[in-house]
Amino acid sequence: MTGLPLKWIALRDWLSEQGHLFRPADAAAQPNPALPLQQGTVLIEFHHEPTKSPKNIVRYSRRDPSPAVLTLRLDPDGTLALLRRQGARDALYALSLPQLLSGEGAQVQYGWDLSRNTGFLAVSLPFRGITRIIELPGALPLEHRDIAGLAGAAFQGGPGLERIAIAEGLAPVGPMPSLPGNGFVPTPGGLVRLDALTPGMRIIAADGEPAEVTWAGHVHLPAGGLNAPCLLRAPYFGLNGDLIVSAGAVMRLQGAEVEYLFGRPDVSVVVRDLVDDTRILPVSAMHELANPMVRPFHQVLLNRRVPIVLSGAVFETLDTSTLQTNPVLWKWSVLNALEPAVLPQEGAVHPPILRDYEALSLRQMRAA
């Protein structure tokens, strides 16, 4: 996946009732409203509100000077349909989803690349680790005036809609970087910042043995919803300094509580399920911390399936298991430039990621 650098140009959040359209300060540099984005991504997050009839989560349309429609509909049978119209062209795309639970969160991404006459529609159910994706030949773009319309206060969302973000460029799908670049990783030569690691460098992994970096990168993500930044406070979790990570980051935890509750020495836990307002806090609630609308998150891939130590805490690296069995997902992922042979082929299998109610039990026992 190549093309324009990823640049988020519009954000709208229905929970905080905030929106922002990033425009050049110079009026002469403003884009022509009628021009389509050559490459773009629309990211939509919603939570499921069960109904017995189809519901429109997003329903945007305009008539003049030419028609445009973007409708995201969820049917009771689990079919998620995206209806697009741009001028004289129409398209209907659909994905079949498992039965959504009441209140379950979902993230939808629609991307297009006019230069290659292609695109994708993807849906992630992060609480179940499920991602569905289809490729879309001839995917229709959005024009700049429709981006402004979707981000504007006049546009009203449907049931369960939480936020819309629009990027110029193609946002990756699947496993996502989630760690801060300013955390420190132990290496044979001493501590190195995560954002300074490059392929070929050797680190000391969480098992105390050397491992080689095969990929290191970052992606800028909207700082809200499923990617909301969370503050991990030292000295909890073994941290020797505070870290701000994505809510989707996965930690590896050990201890007597883990063994008592789950009968194993370690478990993996998603950070969003550990938020307790003491050890882990949402950054949005911390007035003294800067909270930019878009944040860079970093990650590495190692030649072994083993977690890393970052500023004293243990985090999982990118989980590539779904990419190995889904070539379409691989193509549109953050790792699309790599060859499959580069993926880690040896090492311990990750322990199971706790479900939210299991993480709650662990959180409550640690707080007792």
MARDRENZA-700058 format. One record per residue (C-alpha): residue number from 1; residue in one letter; z, x, y. Coordinates in pm, 1 decimal. Each point is the difference from the previous one (the first is absolute). Example, Ala and Ser with C-alpha at 12.3 -4.5 7.8 and 13.67 -1.06 7.14 Angstrom:
<recs>
<rec nr="1" rest="A" up="780.0" east="1230.0" north="-450.0"/>
<rec nr="2" rest="S" up="-66.0" east="137.0" north="344.0"/>
</recs>
This chain:
<recs>
<rec nr="1" rest="M" up="0.0" east="0.0" north="0.0"/>
<rec nr="2" rest="T" up="-121.6" east="171.5" north="314.9"/>
<rec nr="3" rest="G" up="-66.8" east="-107.7" north="353.7"/>
<rec nr="4" rest="L" up="192.3" east="-60.5" north="321.1"/>
<rec nr="5" rest="P" up="357.6" east="122.9" north="39.5"/>
<rec nr="6" rest="L" up="244.4" east="-285.8" north="-51.8"/>
<rec nr="7" rest="K" up="113.1" east="-145.1" north="332.9"/>
<rec nr="8" rest="W" up="203.9" east="-319.6" north="25.8"/>
<rec nr="9" rest="I" up="-128.3" east="-197.6" north="297.0"/>
<rec nr="10" rest="A" up="176.1" east="-337.9" north="-22.9"/>
<rec nr="11" rest="L" up="338.5" east="-118.2" north="-128.4"/>
<rec nr="12" rest="R" up="153.0" east="-348.1" north="-6.8"/>
<rec nr="13" rest="D" up="341.4" east="-82.0" north="-145.9"/>
<rec nr="14" rest="W" up="106.2" east="-362.2" north="-39.7"/>
<rec nr="15" rest="L" up="359.8" east="83.3" north="-97.1"/>
<rec nr="16" rest="S" up="72.2" east="189.8" north="320.7"/>
<rec nr="17" rest="E" up="-256.7" east="-200.0" north="199.9"/>
<rec nr="18" rest="Q" up="-151.4" east="323.2" north="125.2"/>
<rec nr="19" rest="G" up="-360.2" east="111.4" north="21.1"/>
<rec nr="20" rest="H" up="-194.4" east="290.3" north="138.8"/>
<rec nr="21" rest="L" up="-365.3" east="81.5" north="53.7"/>
<rec nr="22" rest="F" up="-62.5" east="371.2" north="46.1"/>
<rec nr="23" rest="R" up="-267.9" east="37.2" north="269.1"/>
<rec nr="24" rest="P" up="-118.9" east="297.8" north="203.6"/>
<rec nr="25" rest="A" up="163.2" east="18.9" north="342.3"/>
<rec nr="26" rest="D" up="-340.4" east="65.8" north="156.2"/>
<rec nr="27" rest="A" up="-187.3" east="-329.3" north="40.3"/>
<rec nr="28" rest="A" up="-330.4" east="183.3" north="-41.3"/>
<rec nr="29" rest="A" up="106.6" east="108.9" north="-348.1"/>
<rec nr="30" rest="Q" up="73.0" east="-353.7" north="-118.4"/>
<rec nr="31" rest="P" up="-209.5" east="-91.6" north="-307.8"/>
<rec nr="32" rest="N" up="-271.8" east="-262.7" north="27.3"/>
<rec nr="33" rest="P" up="166.2" east="-322.1" north="-128.1"/>
<rec nr="34" rest="A" up="-315.8" east="-93.7" north="-192.1"/>
<rec nr="35" rest="L" up="-21.9" east="326.6" north="-191.9"/>
<rec nr="36" rest="P" up="125.6" east="6.1" north="-360.4"/>
<rec nr="37" rest="L" up="221.5" east="277.4" north="-132.3"/>
<rec nr="38" rest="Q" up="-213.3" east="227.9" north="-215.9"/>
<rec nr="39" rest="Q" up="299.8" east="53.7" north="-226.8"/>
<rec nr="40" rest="G" up="313.6" east="-208.2" north="9.4"/>
<rec nr="41" rest="T" up="299.7" east="-136.1" north="-184.9"/>
<rec nr="42" rest="V" up="197.8" east="-319.3" north="43.0"/>
<rec nr="43" rest="L" up="350.9" east="11.9" north="-145.7"/>
<rec nr="44" rest="I" up="180.5" east="-332.5" north="-50.0"/>
<rec nr="45" rest="E" up="355.8" east="-40.3" north="-125.2"/>
<rec nr="46" rest="F" up="152.0" east="-331.6" north="-100.2"/>
<rec nr="47" rest="H" up="275.3" east="-145.7" north="-214.3"/>
<rec nr="48" rest="H" up="-72.1" east="-280.3" north="-242.5"/>
<rec nr="49" rest="E" up="106.6" east="-353.2" north="84.0"/>
<rec nr="50" rest="P" up="-85.5" east="-216.5" north="-305.6"/>
<rec nr="51" rest="T" up="-210.4" east="-311.4" north="57.5"/>
<rec nr="52" rest="K" up="-191.2" east="-238.9" north="-223.8"/>
<rec nr="53" rest="S" up="-317.1" east="33.8" north="204.5"/>
<rec nr="54" rest="P" up="-207.9" east="291.5" north="133.8"/>
<rec nr="55" rest="K" up="143.6" east="159.8" north="313.3"/>
<rec nr="56" rest="N" up="-165.7" east="203.2" north="272.8"/>
<rec nr="57" rest="I" up="209.9" east="305.9" north="71.2"/>
<rec nr="58" rest="V" up="-248.3" east="113.3" north="265.6"/>
<rec nr="59" rest="R" up="-253.8" east="-228.9" north="163.1"/>
<rec nr="60" rest="Y" up="-184.4" east="160.5" north="289.5"/>
<rec nr="61" rest="S" up="-328.6" east="-127.8" north="143.1"/>
<rec nr="62" rest="R" up="-210.8" east="-5.6" north="313.3"/>
<rec nr="63" rest="R" up="-330.1" east="-170.5" north="81.7"/>
<rec nr="64" rest="D" up="-139.6" east="179.9" north="302.5"/>
<rec nr="65" rest="P" up="-211.6" east="191.3" north="65.5"/>
<rec nr="66" rest="S" up="-50.6" east="23.5" north="-377.1"/>
<rec nr="67" rest="P" up="218.5" east="-134.2" north="-280.6"/>
<rec nr="68" rest="A" up="266.5" east="210.9" north="-168.9"/>
<rec nr="69" rest="V" up="254.0" east="-99.3" north="-266.1"/>
<rec nr="70" rest="L" up="273.7" east="182.1" north="-188.2"/>
<rec nr="71" rest="T" up="203.6" east="-223.6" north="-231.5"/>
<rec nr="72" rest="L" up="244.1" east="117.2" north="-265.3"/>
<rec nr="73" rest="R" up="86.8" east="-280.0" north="-243.0"/>
<rec nr="74" rest="L" up="238.8" east="-7.2" north="-295.0"/>
<rec nr="75" rest="D" up="-55.5" east="-267.3" north="-266.1"/>
<rec nr="76" rest="P" up="275.8" east="-134.3" north="-226.9"/>
<rec nr="77" rest="D" up="-169.0" east="161.0" north="-303.4"/>
<rec nr="78" rest="G" up="46.6" east="346.7" north="153.7"/>
<rec nr="79" rest="T" up="-352.8" east="46.8" north="134.2"/>
<rec nr="80" rest="L" up="-1.5" east="186.3" north="329.8"/>
<rec nr="81" rest="A" up="-322.2" east="-65.3" north="192.4"/>
<rec nr="82" rest="L" up="-129.9" east="169.1" north="312.4"/>
<rec nr="83" rest="L" up="-269.2" east="-191.9" north="190.4"/>
<rec nr="84" rest="R" up="-201.5" east="198.4" north="254.1"/>
<rec nr="85" rest="R" up="-270.1" east="-100.8" north="244.2"/>
<rec nr="86" rest="Q" up="-162.8" east="230.2" north="250.4"/>
<rec nr="87" rest="G" up="-291.0" east="-152.6" north="186.9"/>
<rec nr="88" rest="A" up="-248.0" east="-142.1" north="-250.3"/>
<rec nr="89" rest="R" up="157.2" east="172.2" north="-302.4"/>
<rec nr="90" rest="D" up="264.8" east="-151.7" north="-227.4"/>
<rec nr="91" rest="A" up="201.2" east="145.1" north="-285.9"/>
<rec nr="92" rest="L" up="275.4" east="-120.6" north="-233.1"/>
<rec nr="93" rest="Y" up="208.6" east="255.1" north="-189.1"/>
<rec nr="94" rest="A" up="269.4" east="-87.6" north="-255.4"/>
<rec nr="95" rest="L" up="267.5" east="173.7" north="-205.9"/>
<rec nr="96" rest="S" up="210.1" east="-149.3" north="-278.6"/>
<rec nr="97" rest="L" up="373.4" east="69.9" north="33.1"/>
<rec nr="98" rest="P" up="293.8" east="-59.9" north="-232.4"/>
<rec nr="99" rest="Q" up="225.4" east="-289.8" north="91.6"/>
<rec nr="100" rest="L" up="182.4" east="99.0" north="317.5"/>
<rec nr="101" rest="L" up="373.3" east="-54.9" north="24.9"/>
<rec nr="102" rest="S" up="155.1" east="-187.7" north="288.6"/>
<rec nr="103" rest="G" up="54.6" east="244.8" north="284.6"/>
<rec nr="104" rest="E" up="-192.5" east="280.6" north="-172.7"/>
<rec nr="105" rest="G" up="-173.0" east="237.0" north="239.8"/>
<rec nr="106" rest="A" up="-367.3" east="93.2" north="-24.3"/>
<rec nr="107" rest="Q" up="-227.7" east="235.4" north="189.7"/>
<rec nr="108" rest="V" up="-371.9" east="-72.8" north="33.4"/>
<rec nr="109" rest="Q" up="-255.0" east="256.5" north="116.0"/>
<rec nr="110" rest="Y" up="-360.9" east="-75.7" north="90.1"/>
<rec nr="111" rest="G" up="-219.3" east="296.9" north="83.7"/>
<rec nr="112" rest="W" up="-366.8" east="56.2" north="81.4"/>
<rec nr="113" rest="D" up="-236.0" east="293.0" north="49.1"/>
<rec nr="114" rest="L" up="-330.7" east="-96.8" north="164.0"/>
<rec nr="115" rest="S" up="-153.2" east="343.8" north="-52.6"/>
<rec nr="116" rest="R" up="29.8" east="-41.0" north="-377.1"/>
<rec nr="117" rest="N" up="-36.6" east="-379.9" north="-3.8"/>
<rec nr="118" rest="T" up="319.2" east="-42.1" north="-199.9"/>
<rec nr="119" rest="G" up="368.2" east="-85.1" north="26.5"/>
<rec nr="120" rest="F" up="298.0" east="-125.5" north="-196.5"/>
<rec nr="121" rest="L" up="258.8" east="-274.5" north="-31.8"/>
<rec nr="122" rest="A" up="337.6" east="105.4" north="-139.8"/>
<rec nr="123" rest="V" up="335.1" east="-170.8" north="-53.8"/>
<rec nr="124" rest="S" up="325.7" east="183.8" north="-71.0"/>
<rec nr="125" rest="L" up="315.0" east="-162.8" north="-133.9"/>
<rec nr="126" rest="P" up="241.7" east="287.7" north="69.3"/>
<rec nr="127" rest="F" up="304.3" east="-163.1" north="-158.8"/>
<rec nr="128" rest="R" up="-185.3" east="-1.7" north="-333.5"/>
<rec nr="129" rest="G" up="-210.0" east="313.3" north="41.8"/>
<rec nr="130" rest="I" up="-324.6" east="-195.7" north="-33.2"/>
<rec nr="131" rest="T" up="-322.6" east="73.1" north="190.2"/>
<rec nr="132" rest="R" up="-325.2" east="-193.0" north="-46.8"/>
<rec nr="133" rest="I" up="-323.2" east="115.2" north="165.1"/>
<rec nr="134" rest="I" up="-368.3" east="-92.2" north="-0.1"/>
<rec nr="135" rest="E" up="-291.5" east="175.5" north="165.0"/>
<rec nr="136" rest="L" up="-210.0" east="-202.5" north="244.2"/>
<rec nr="137" rest="P" up="-368.1" east="87.1" north="42.7"/>
<rec nr="138" rest="G" up="-106.6" east="-89.8" north="353.6"/>
<rec nr="139" rest="A" up="353.8" east="-67.0" north="126.0"/>
<rec nr="140" rest="L" up="-14.4" east="-164.2" north="343.0"/>
<rec nr="141" rest="P" up="159.1" east="183.8" north="296.3"/>
<rec nr="142" rest="L" up="216.1" east="-124.8" north="283.1"/>
<rec nr="143" rest="E" up="-115.0" east="18.4" north="360.3"/>
<rec nr="144" rest="H" up="230.7" east="135.6" north="270.5"/>
<rec nr="145" rest="R" up="43.5" east="-346.6" north="154.0"/>
<rec nr="146" rest="D" up="126.3" east="-134.3" north="-333.7"/>
<rec nr="147" rest="I" up="249.2" east="283.4" north="-26.0"/>
<rec nr="148" rest="A" up="133.8" east="-98.0" north="341.7"/>
<rec nr="149" rest="G" up="8.9" east="-362.2" north="-111.8"/>
<rec nr="150" rest="L" up="202.4" east="71.9" north="-313.1"/>
<rec nr="151" rest="A" up="248.9" east="211.3" north="196.2"/>
<rec nr="152" rest="G" up="28.2" east="-246.4" north="287.9"/>
<rec nr="153" rest="A" up="291.0" east="-234.4" north="59.3"/>
<rec nr="154" rest="A" up="-226.5" east="-305.1" north="-17.9"/>
<rec nr="155" rest="F" up="-73.3" east="53.4" north="-370.4"/>
<rec nr="156" rest="Q" up="247.0" east="-185.6" north="-221.9"/>
<rec nr="157" rest="G" up="66.1" east="118.2" north="-355.2"/>
<rec nr="158" rest="G" up="38.9" east="-214.9" north="-307.2"/>
<rec nr="159" rest="P" up="291.6" east="-48.8" north="-243.4"/>
<rec nr="160" rest="G" up="175.5" east="323.8" north="-88.6"/>
<rec nr="161" rest="L" up="-214.8" east="227.5" north="218.6"/>
<rec nr="162" rest="E" up="205.4" east="294.7" north="124.1"/>
<rec nr="163" rest="R" up="-239.4" east="252.5" north="152.5"/>
<rec nr="164" rest="I" up="-360.0" east="104.6" north="51.5"/>
<rec nr="165" rest="A" up="-110.6" east="354.8" north="75.9"/>
<rec nr="166" rest="I" up="-358.6" east="109.8" north="62.4"/>
<rec nr="167" rest="A" up="-128.8" east="355.2" north="-23.3"/>
<rec nr="168" rest="E" up="-316.8" east="178.0" north="96.0"/>
<rec nr="169" rest="G" up="-76.2" east="192.4" north="-315.8"/>
<rec nr="170" rest="L" up="81.7" east="-64.5" north="-363.9"/>
<rec nr="171" rest="A" up="368.4" east="-28.1" north="-88.3"/>
<rec nr="172" rest="P" up="74.1" east="119.6" north="-354.9"/>
<rec nr="173" rest="V" up="109.0" east="-237.9" north="-275.2"/>
<rec nr="174" rest="G" up="249.3" east="62.0" north="-279.2"/>
<rec nr="175" rest="P" up="274.8" east="264.6" north="-13.9"/>
<rec nr="176" rest="M" up="89.5" east="91.2" north="355.9"/>
<rec nr="177" rest="P" up="170.8" east="297.6" north="167.2"/>
<rec nr="178" rest="S" up="349.3" east="-101.1" north="104.9"/>
<rec nr="179" rest="L" up="198.0" east="310.6" north="99.7"/>
<rec nr="180" rest="P" up="60.8" east="175.7" north="334.2"/>
<rec nr="181" rest="G" up="-178.6" east="325.2" north="72.2"/>
<rec nr="182" rest="N" up="314.0" east="157.0" north="151.0"/>
<rec nr="183" rest="G" up="197.3" east="-1.1" north="-326.7"/>
<rec nr="184" rest="F" up="51.6" east="333.5" north="-175.1"/>
<rec nr="185" rest="V" up="-111.8" east="85.4" north="-354.7"/>
<rec nr="186" rest="P" up="140.9" east="296.1" north="-195.9"/>
<rec nr="187" rest="T" up="-255.5" east="262.9" north="-102.6"/>
<rec nr="188" rest="P" up="36.0" east="342.3" north="-167.1"/>
<rec nr="189" rest="G" up="-18.1" east="151.5" north="349.9"/>
<rec nr="190" rest="G" up="245.3" east="-236.1" north="168.8"/>
<rec nr="191" rest="L" up="-8.3" east="-341.3" north="165.6"/>
<rec nr="192" rest="V" up="-336.2" east="-127.1" north="128.2"/>
<rec nr="193" rest="R" up="-73.2" east="-316.6" north="195.9"/>
<rec nr="194" rest="L" up="-178.1" east="-266.5" north="-201.4"/>
<rec nr="195" rest="D" up="-284.2" east="-17.5" north="252.8"/>
<rec nr="196" rest="A" up="-56.9" east="375.8" north="-38.8"/>
<rec nr="197" rest="L" up="-67.6" east="-15.6" north="-374.9"/>
<rec nr="198" rest="T" up="-359.9" east="57.6" north="-109.7"/>
<rec nr="199" rest="P" up="-176.4" east="-10.5" north="-338.4"/>
<rec nr="200" rest="G" up="75.3" east="308.5" north="-206.0"/>
<rec nr="201" rest="M" up="348.9" east="53.0" north="140.0"/>
<rec nr="202" rest="R" up="291.4" east="6.1" north="-244.6"/>
<rec nr="203" rest="I" up="323.2" east="-189.0" north="52.0"/>
<rec nr="204" rest="I" up="325.2" east="-37.2" north="-191.6"/>
<rec nr="205" rest="A" up="-11.2" east="-353.3" north="-140.6"/>
<rec nr="206" rest="A" up="300.5" east="-225.9" north="-58.2"/>
<rec nr="207" rest="D" up="37.7" east="130.0" north="-357.0"/>
<rec nr="208" rest="G" up="58.6" east="350.8" north="136.4"/>
<rec nr="209" rest="E" up="-331.2" east="134.9" north="-129.9"/>
<rec nr="210" rest="P" up="-308.4" east="108.3" north="199.9"/>
<rec nr="211" rest="A" up="-284.6" east="-243.8" north="55.9"/>
<rec nr="212" rest="E" up="-332.6" east="41.4" north="176.9"/>
<rec nr="213" rest="V" up="-121.8" east="-223.0" north="281.1"/>
<rec nr="214" rest="T" up="-342.4" east="-142.1" north="-92.2"/>
<rec nr="215" rest="W" up="-30.3" east="-236.8" north="297.8"/>
<rec nr="216" rest="A" up="184.3" east="-37.5" north="328.9"/>
<rec nr="217" rest="G" up="-85.0" east="-253.1" north="265.8"/>
<rec nr="218" rest="H" up="111.7" east="-271.9" north="234.0"/>
<rec nr="219" rest="V" up="-110.9" east="-335.5" north="132.7"/>
<rec nr="220" rest="H" up="90.9" east="-189.5" north="316.0"/>
<rec nr="221" rest="L" up="139.8" east="-346.1" north="-78.2"/>
<rec nr="222" rest="P" up="121.4" east="-293.2" north="211.2"/>
<rec nr="223" rest="A" up="376.5" east="36.7" north="31.4"/>
<rec nr="224" rest="G" up="99.4" east="-343.9" north="-121.8"/>
<rec nr="225" rest="G" up="23.0" east="-228.1" north="-299.5"/>
<rec nr="226" rest="L" up="-51.7" east="171.0" north="-333.4"/>
<rec nr="227" rest="N" up="-43.7" east="334.6" north="179.1"/>
<rec nr="228" rest="A" up="298.5" east="-48.0" north="230.8"/>
<rec nr="229" rest="P" up="178.4" east="330.5" north="72.4"/>
<rec nr="230" rest="C" up="353.5" east="34.7" north="-132.7"/>
<rec nr="231" rest="L" up="264.9" east="250.7" north="102.6"/>
<rec nr="232" rest="L" up="169.8" east="183.5" north="-287.0"/>
<rec nr="233" rest="R" up="328.1" east="140.0" north="127.1"/>
<rec nr="234" rest="A" up="150.7" east="330.4" north="-104.7"/>
<rec nr="235" rest="P" up="204.5" east="84.8" north="-199.5"/>
<rec nr="236" rest="Y" up="-81.0" east="-298.0" north="-222.6"/>
<rec nr="237" rest="F" up="-240.2" east="58.1" north="-292.0"/>
<rec nr="238" rest="G" up="61.6" east="374.9" north="31.5"/>
<rec nr="239" rest="L" up="-177.4" east="18.2" north="335.8"/>
<rec nr="240" rest="N" up="70.7" east="296.5" north="225.3"/>
<rec nr="241" rest="G" up="-164.1" east="-174.5" north="295.3"/>
<rec nr="242" rest="D" up="-111.7" east="-350.1" north="95.8"/>
<rec nr="243" rest="L" up="-349.3" east="-108.0" north="-107.2"/>
<rec nr="244" rest="I" up="-226.5" east="-286.5" north="104.8"/>
<rec nr="245" rest="V" up="-210.1" east="-116.3" north="-293.9"/>
<rec nr="246" rest="S" up="-220.5" east="-299.5" north="-75.6"/>
<rec nr="247" rest="A" up="171.6" east="-300.5" north="-154.9"/>
<rec nr="248" rest="G" up="-236.8" east="52.1" north="-292.4"/>
<rec nr="249" rest="A" up="123.8" east="352.5" north="-78.7"/>
<rec nr="250" rest="V" up="146.6" east="37.7" north="-350.3"/>
<rec nr="251" rest="M" up="321.2" east="196.8" north="-57.5"/>
<rec nr="252" rest="R" up="128.6" east="145.1" north="-326.9"/>
<rec nr="253" rest="L" up="372.8" east="-70.0" north="-36.1"/>
<rec nr="254" rest="Q" up="264.3" east="123.7" north="-242.9"/>
<rec nr="255" rest="G" up="372.8" east="-48.2" north="-42.0"/>
<rec nr="256" rest="A" up="270.5" east="-178.1" north="-194.2"/>
<rec nr="257" rest="E" up="-101.6" east="-339.5" north="144.1"/>
<rec nr="258" rest="V" up="-356.7" east="49.1" north="-120.5"/>
<rec nr="259" rest="E" up="109.8" east="86.8" north="-352.2"/>
<rec nr="260" rest="Y" up="248.5" east="-288.9" north="-12.6"/>
<rec nr="261" rest="L" up="-245.6" east="-264.1" north="124.4"/>
<rec nr="262" rest="F" up="-322.4" east="112.8" north="-164.0"/>
<rec nr="263" rest="G" up="99.8" east="222.5" north="-291.8"/>
<rec nr="264" rest="R" up="-211.0" east="293.6" north="110.8"/>
<rec nr="265" rest="P" up="60.1" east="312.2" north="211.0"/>
<rec nr="266" rest="D" up="-240.8" east="-86.4" north="282.3"/>
<rec nr="267" rest="V" up="-200.9" east="-283.7" north="152.0"/>
<rec nr="268" rest="S" up="-262.7" east="-40.3" north="270.0"/>
<rec nr="269" rest="V" up="70.7" east="-235.3" north="289.7"/>
<rec nr="270" rest="V" up="-217.4" east="-117.9" north="289.3"/>
<rec nr="271" rest="V" up="169.2" east="75.9" north="332.2"/>
<rec nr="272" rest="R" up="-41.3" east="-354.3" north="134.3"/>
<rec nr="273" rest="D" up="223.8" east="-122.4" north="-284.5"/>
<rec nr="274" rest="L" up="278.5" east="242.5" north="99.1"/>
<rec nr="275" rest="V" up="35.2" east="-99.8" north="366.1"/>
<rec nr="276" rest="D" up="370.7" east="-62.3" north="59.8"/>
<rec nr="277" rest="D" up="37.7" east="73.7" north="374.4"/>
<rec nr="278" rest="T" up="224.5" east="296.9" north="-82.0"/>
<rec nr="279" rest="R" up="-184.0" east="250.8" north="-215.5"/>
<rec nr="280" rest="I" up="-344.6" east="-139.3" north="77.9"/>
<rec nr="281" rest="L" up="-88.2" east="-194.8" north="313.6"/>
<rec nr="282" rest="P" up="-320.6" east="-156.5" north="131.0"/>
<rec nr="283" rest="V" up="-120.6" east="214.9" north="289.3"/>
<rec nr="284" rest="S" up="-80.3" east="-311.8" north="202.6"/>
<rec nr="285" rest="A" up="373.6" east="-67.6" north="21.0"/>
<rec nr="286" rest="M" up="79.2" east="346.7" north="138.8"/>
<rec nr="287" rest="H" up="-46.0" east="-13.0" north="375.6"/>
<rec nr="288" rest="E" up="54.9" east="373.3" north="45.8"/>
<rec nr="289" rest="L" up="-293.3" east="86.7" north="-227.8"/>
<rec nr="290" rest="A" up="-361.9" east="3.8" north="108.7"/>
<rec nr="291" rest="N" up="-193.5" east="-269.7" north="-182.9"/>
<rec nr="292" rest="P" up="-373.7" east="50.4" north="58.0"/>
<rec nr="293" rest="M" up="-230.6" east="-274.5" north="-121.6"/>
<rec nr="294" rest="V" up="-186.4" east="241.6" north="-227.8"/>
<rec nr="295" rest="R" up="162.5" east="280.6" north="-198.7"/>
<rec nr="296" rest="P" up="-136.0" east="287.2" north="-210.2"/>
<rec nr="297" rest="F" up="131.3" east="14.6" north="-356.3"/>
<rec nr="298" rest="H" up="-52.6" east="298.5" north="-229.1"/>
<rec nr="299" rest="Q" up="-5.2" east="63.0" north="-373.8"/>
<rec nr="300" rest="V" up="-97.9" east="257.9" north="-260.0"/>
<rec nr="301" rest="L" up="-139.3" east="-1.9" north="-350.7"/>
<rec nr="302" rest="L" up="118.3" east="264.4" north="-246.8"/>
<rec nr="303" rest="N" up="-148.3" east="144.0" north="-316.1"/>
<rec nr="304" rest="R" up="297.3" east="-142.7" north="-189.0"/>
<rec nr="305" rest="R" up="144.4" east="-351.4" north="-7.6"/>
<rec nr="306" rest="V" up="324.9" east="88.8" north="167.8"/>
<rec nr="307" rest="P" up="172.7" east="-112.0" north="323.3"/>
<rec nr="308" rest="I" up="57.6" east="220.4" north="302.8"/>
<rec nr="309" rest="V" up="311.5" east="88.5" north="194.9"/>
<rec nr="310" rest="L" up="-34.6" east="-83.8" north="369.4"/>
<rec nr="311" rest="S" up="285.0" east="106.5" north="228.3"/>
<rec nr="312" rest="G" up="235.7" east="-32.7" north="-296.8"/>
<rec nr="313" rest="A" up="-103.8" east="-345.1" north="-126.0"/>
<rec nr="314" rest="V" up="-231.6" east="-58.2" north="-296.4"/>
<rec nr="315" rest="F" up="-323.7" east="-196.5" north="44.9"/>
<rec nr="316" rest="E" up="-283.9" east="-91.2" north="-231.6"/>
<rec nr="317" rest="T" up="-344.5" east="138.6" north="77.1"/>
<rec nr="318" rest="L" up="-309.8" east="-220.2" north="-3.9"/>
<rec nr="319" rest="D" up="-22.8" east="-213.2" north="-314.7"/>
<rec nr="320" rest="T" up="-362.0" east="34.6" north="-114.3"/>
<rec nr="321" rest="S" up="26.9" east="-204.4" north="-320.0"/>
<rec nr="322" rest="T" up="-190.5" east="-298.0" north="141.5"/>
<rec nr="323" rest="L" up="-274.2" east="223.3" north="141.2"/>
<rec nr="324" rest="Q" up="-72.1" east="155.1" north="-339.1"/>
<rec nr="325" rest="T" up="-94.8" east="-337.9" north="-147.3"/>
<rec nr="326" rest="N" up="-170.7" east="-159.2" north="300.9"/>
<rec nr="327" rest="P" up="-303.2" east="189.7" north="137.5"/>
<rec nr="328" rest="V" up="-50.8" east="-247.4" north="286.0"/>
<rec nr="329" rest="L" up="358.8" east="46.0" north="115.8"/>
<rec nr="330" rest="W" up="-43.2" east="377.6" north="-30.6"/>
<rec nr="331" rest="K" up="-312.5" east="-14.7" north="220.2"/>
<rec nr="332" rest="W" up="184.3" east="-167.2" north="287.8"/>
<rec nr="333" rest="S" up="333.2" east="183.4" north="-42.3"/>
<rec nr="334" rest="V" up="149.1" east="284.6" north="202.5"/>
<rec nr="335" rest="L" up="-88.0" east="231.8" north="-291.6"/>
<rec nr="336" rest="N" up="-368.8" east="-95.0" north="-20.7"/>
<rec nr="337" rest="A" up="-120.4" east="355.4" north="76.3"/>
<rec nr="338" rest="L" up="174.5" east="141.9" north="-307.6"/>
<rec nr="339" rest="E" up="-143.4" east="29.4" north="-347.7"/>
<rec nr="340" rest="P" up="192.7" east="-182.4" north="-277.1"/>
<rec nr="341" rest="A" up="65.4" east="334.9" north="-171.7"/>
<rec nr="342" rest="V" up="225.9" east="96.6" north="291.1"/>
<rec nr="343" rest="L" up="250.2" east="-276.5" north="-79.3"/>
<rec nr="344" rest="P" up="324.3" east="112.9" north="-165.8"/>
<rec nr="345" rest="Q" up="-40.4" east="-1.6" north="-376.9"/>
<rec nr="346" rest="E" up="342.1" east="124.8" north="-106.8"/>
<rec nr="347" rest="G" up="364.0" east="-56.1" north="78.6"/>
<rec nr="348" rest="A" up="257.8" east="-272.4" north="-48.1"/>
<rec nr="349" rest="V" up="-102.6" east="-360.0" north="50.9"/>
<rec nr="350" rest="H" up="156.5" east="-160.8" north="306.6"/>
<rec nr="351" rest="P" up="303.5" east="-213.7" north="-79.7"/>
<rec nr="352" rest="P" up="-50.5" east="-371.3" north="61.2"/>
<rec nr="353" rest="I" up="11.3" east="-116.9" north="360.3"/>
<rec nr="354" rest="L" up="289.5" east="-240.9" north="42.5"/>
<rec nr="355" rest="R" up="-74.2" east="-358.9" north="91.7"/>
<rec nr="356" rest="D" up="155.0" east="-125.8" north="321.8"/>
<rec nr="357" rest="Y" up="288.4" east="-177.5" north="-175.4"/>
<rec nr="358" rest="E" up="74.9" east="313.1" north="-206.1"/>
<rec nr="359" rest="A" up="1.3" east="210.9" north="316.9"/>
<rec nr="360" rest="L" up="238.7" east="-255.3" north="153.1"/>
<rec nr="361" rest="S" up="244.5" east="49.7" north="-289.0"/>
<rec nr="362" rest="L" up="-15.8" east="377.4" north="48.6"/>
<rec nr="363" rest="R" up="44.9" east="-32.5" north="376.0"/>
<rec nr="364" rest="Q" up="302.5" east="-226.8" north="-41.8"/>
<rec nr="365" rest="M" up="166.2" east="229.6" north="-255.5"/>
<rec nr="366" rest="R" up="-47.9" east="305.3" north="222.1"/>
<rec nr="367" rest="A" up="147.0" east="-187.6" north="296.2"/>
<rec nr="368" rest="A" up="306.7" east="-116.5" north="-193.5"/>
</recs>
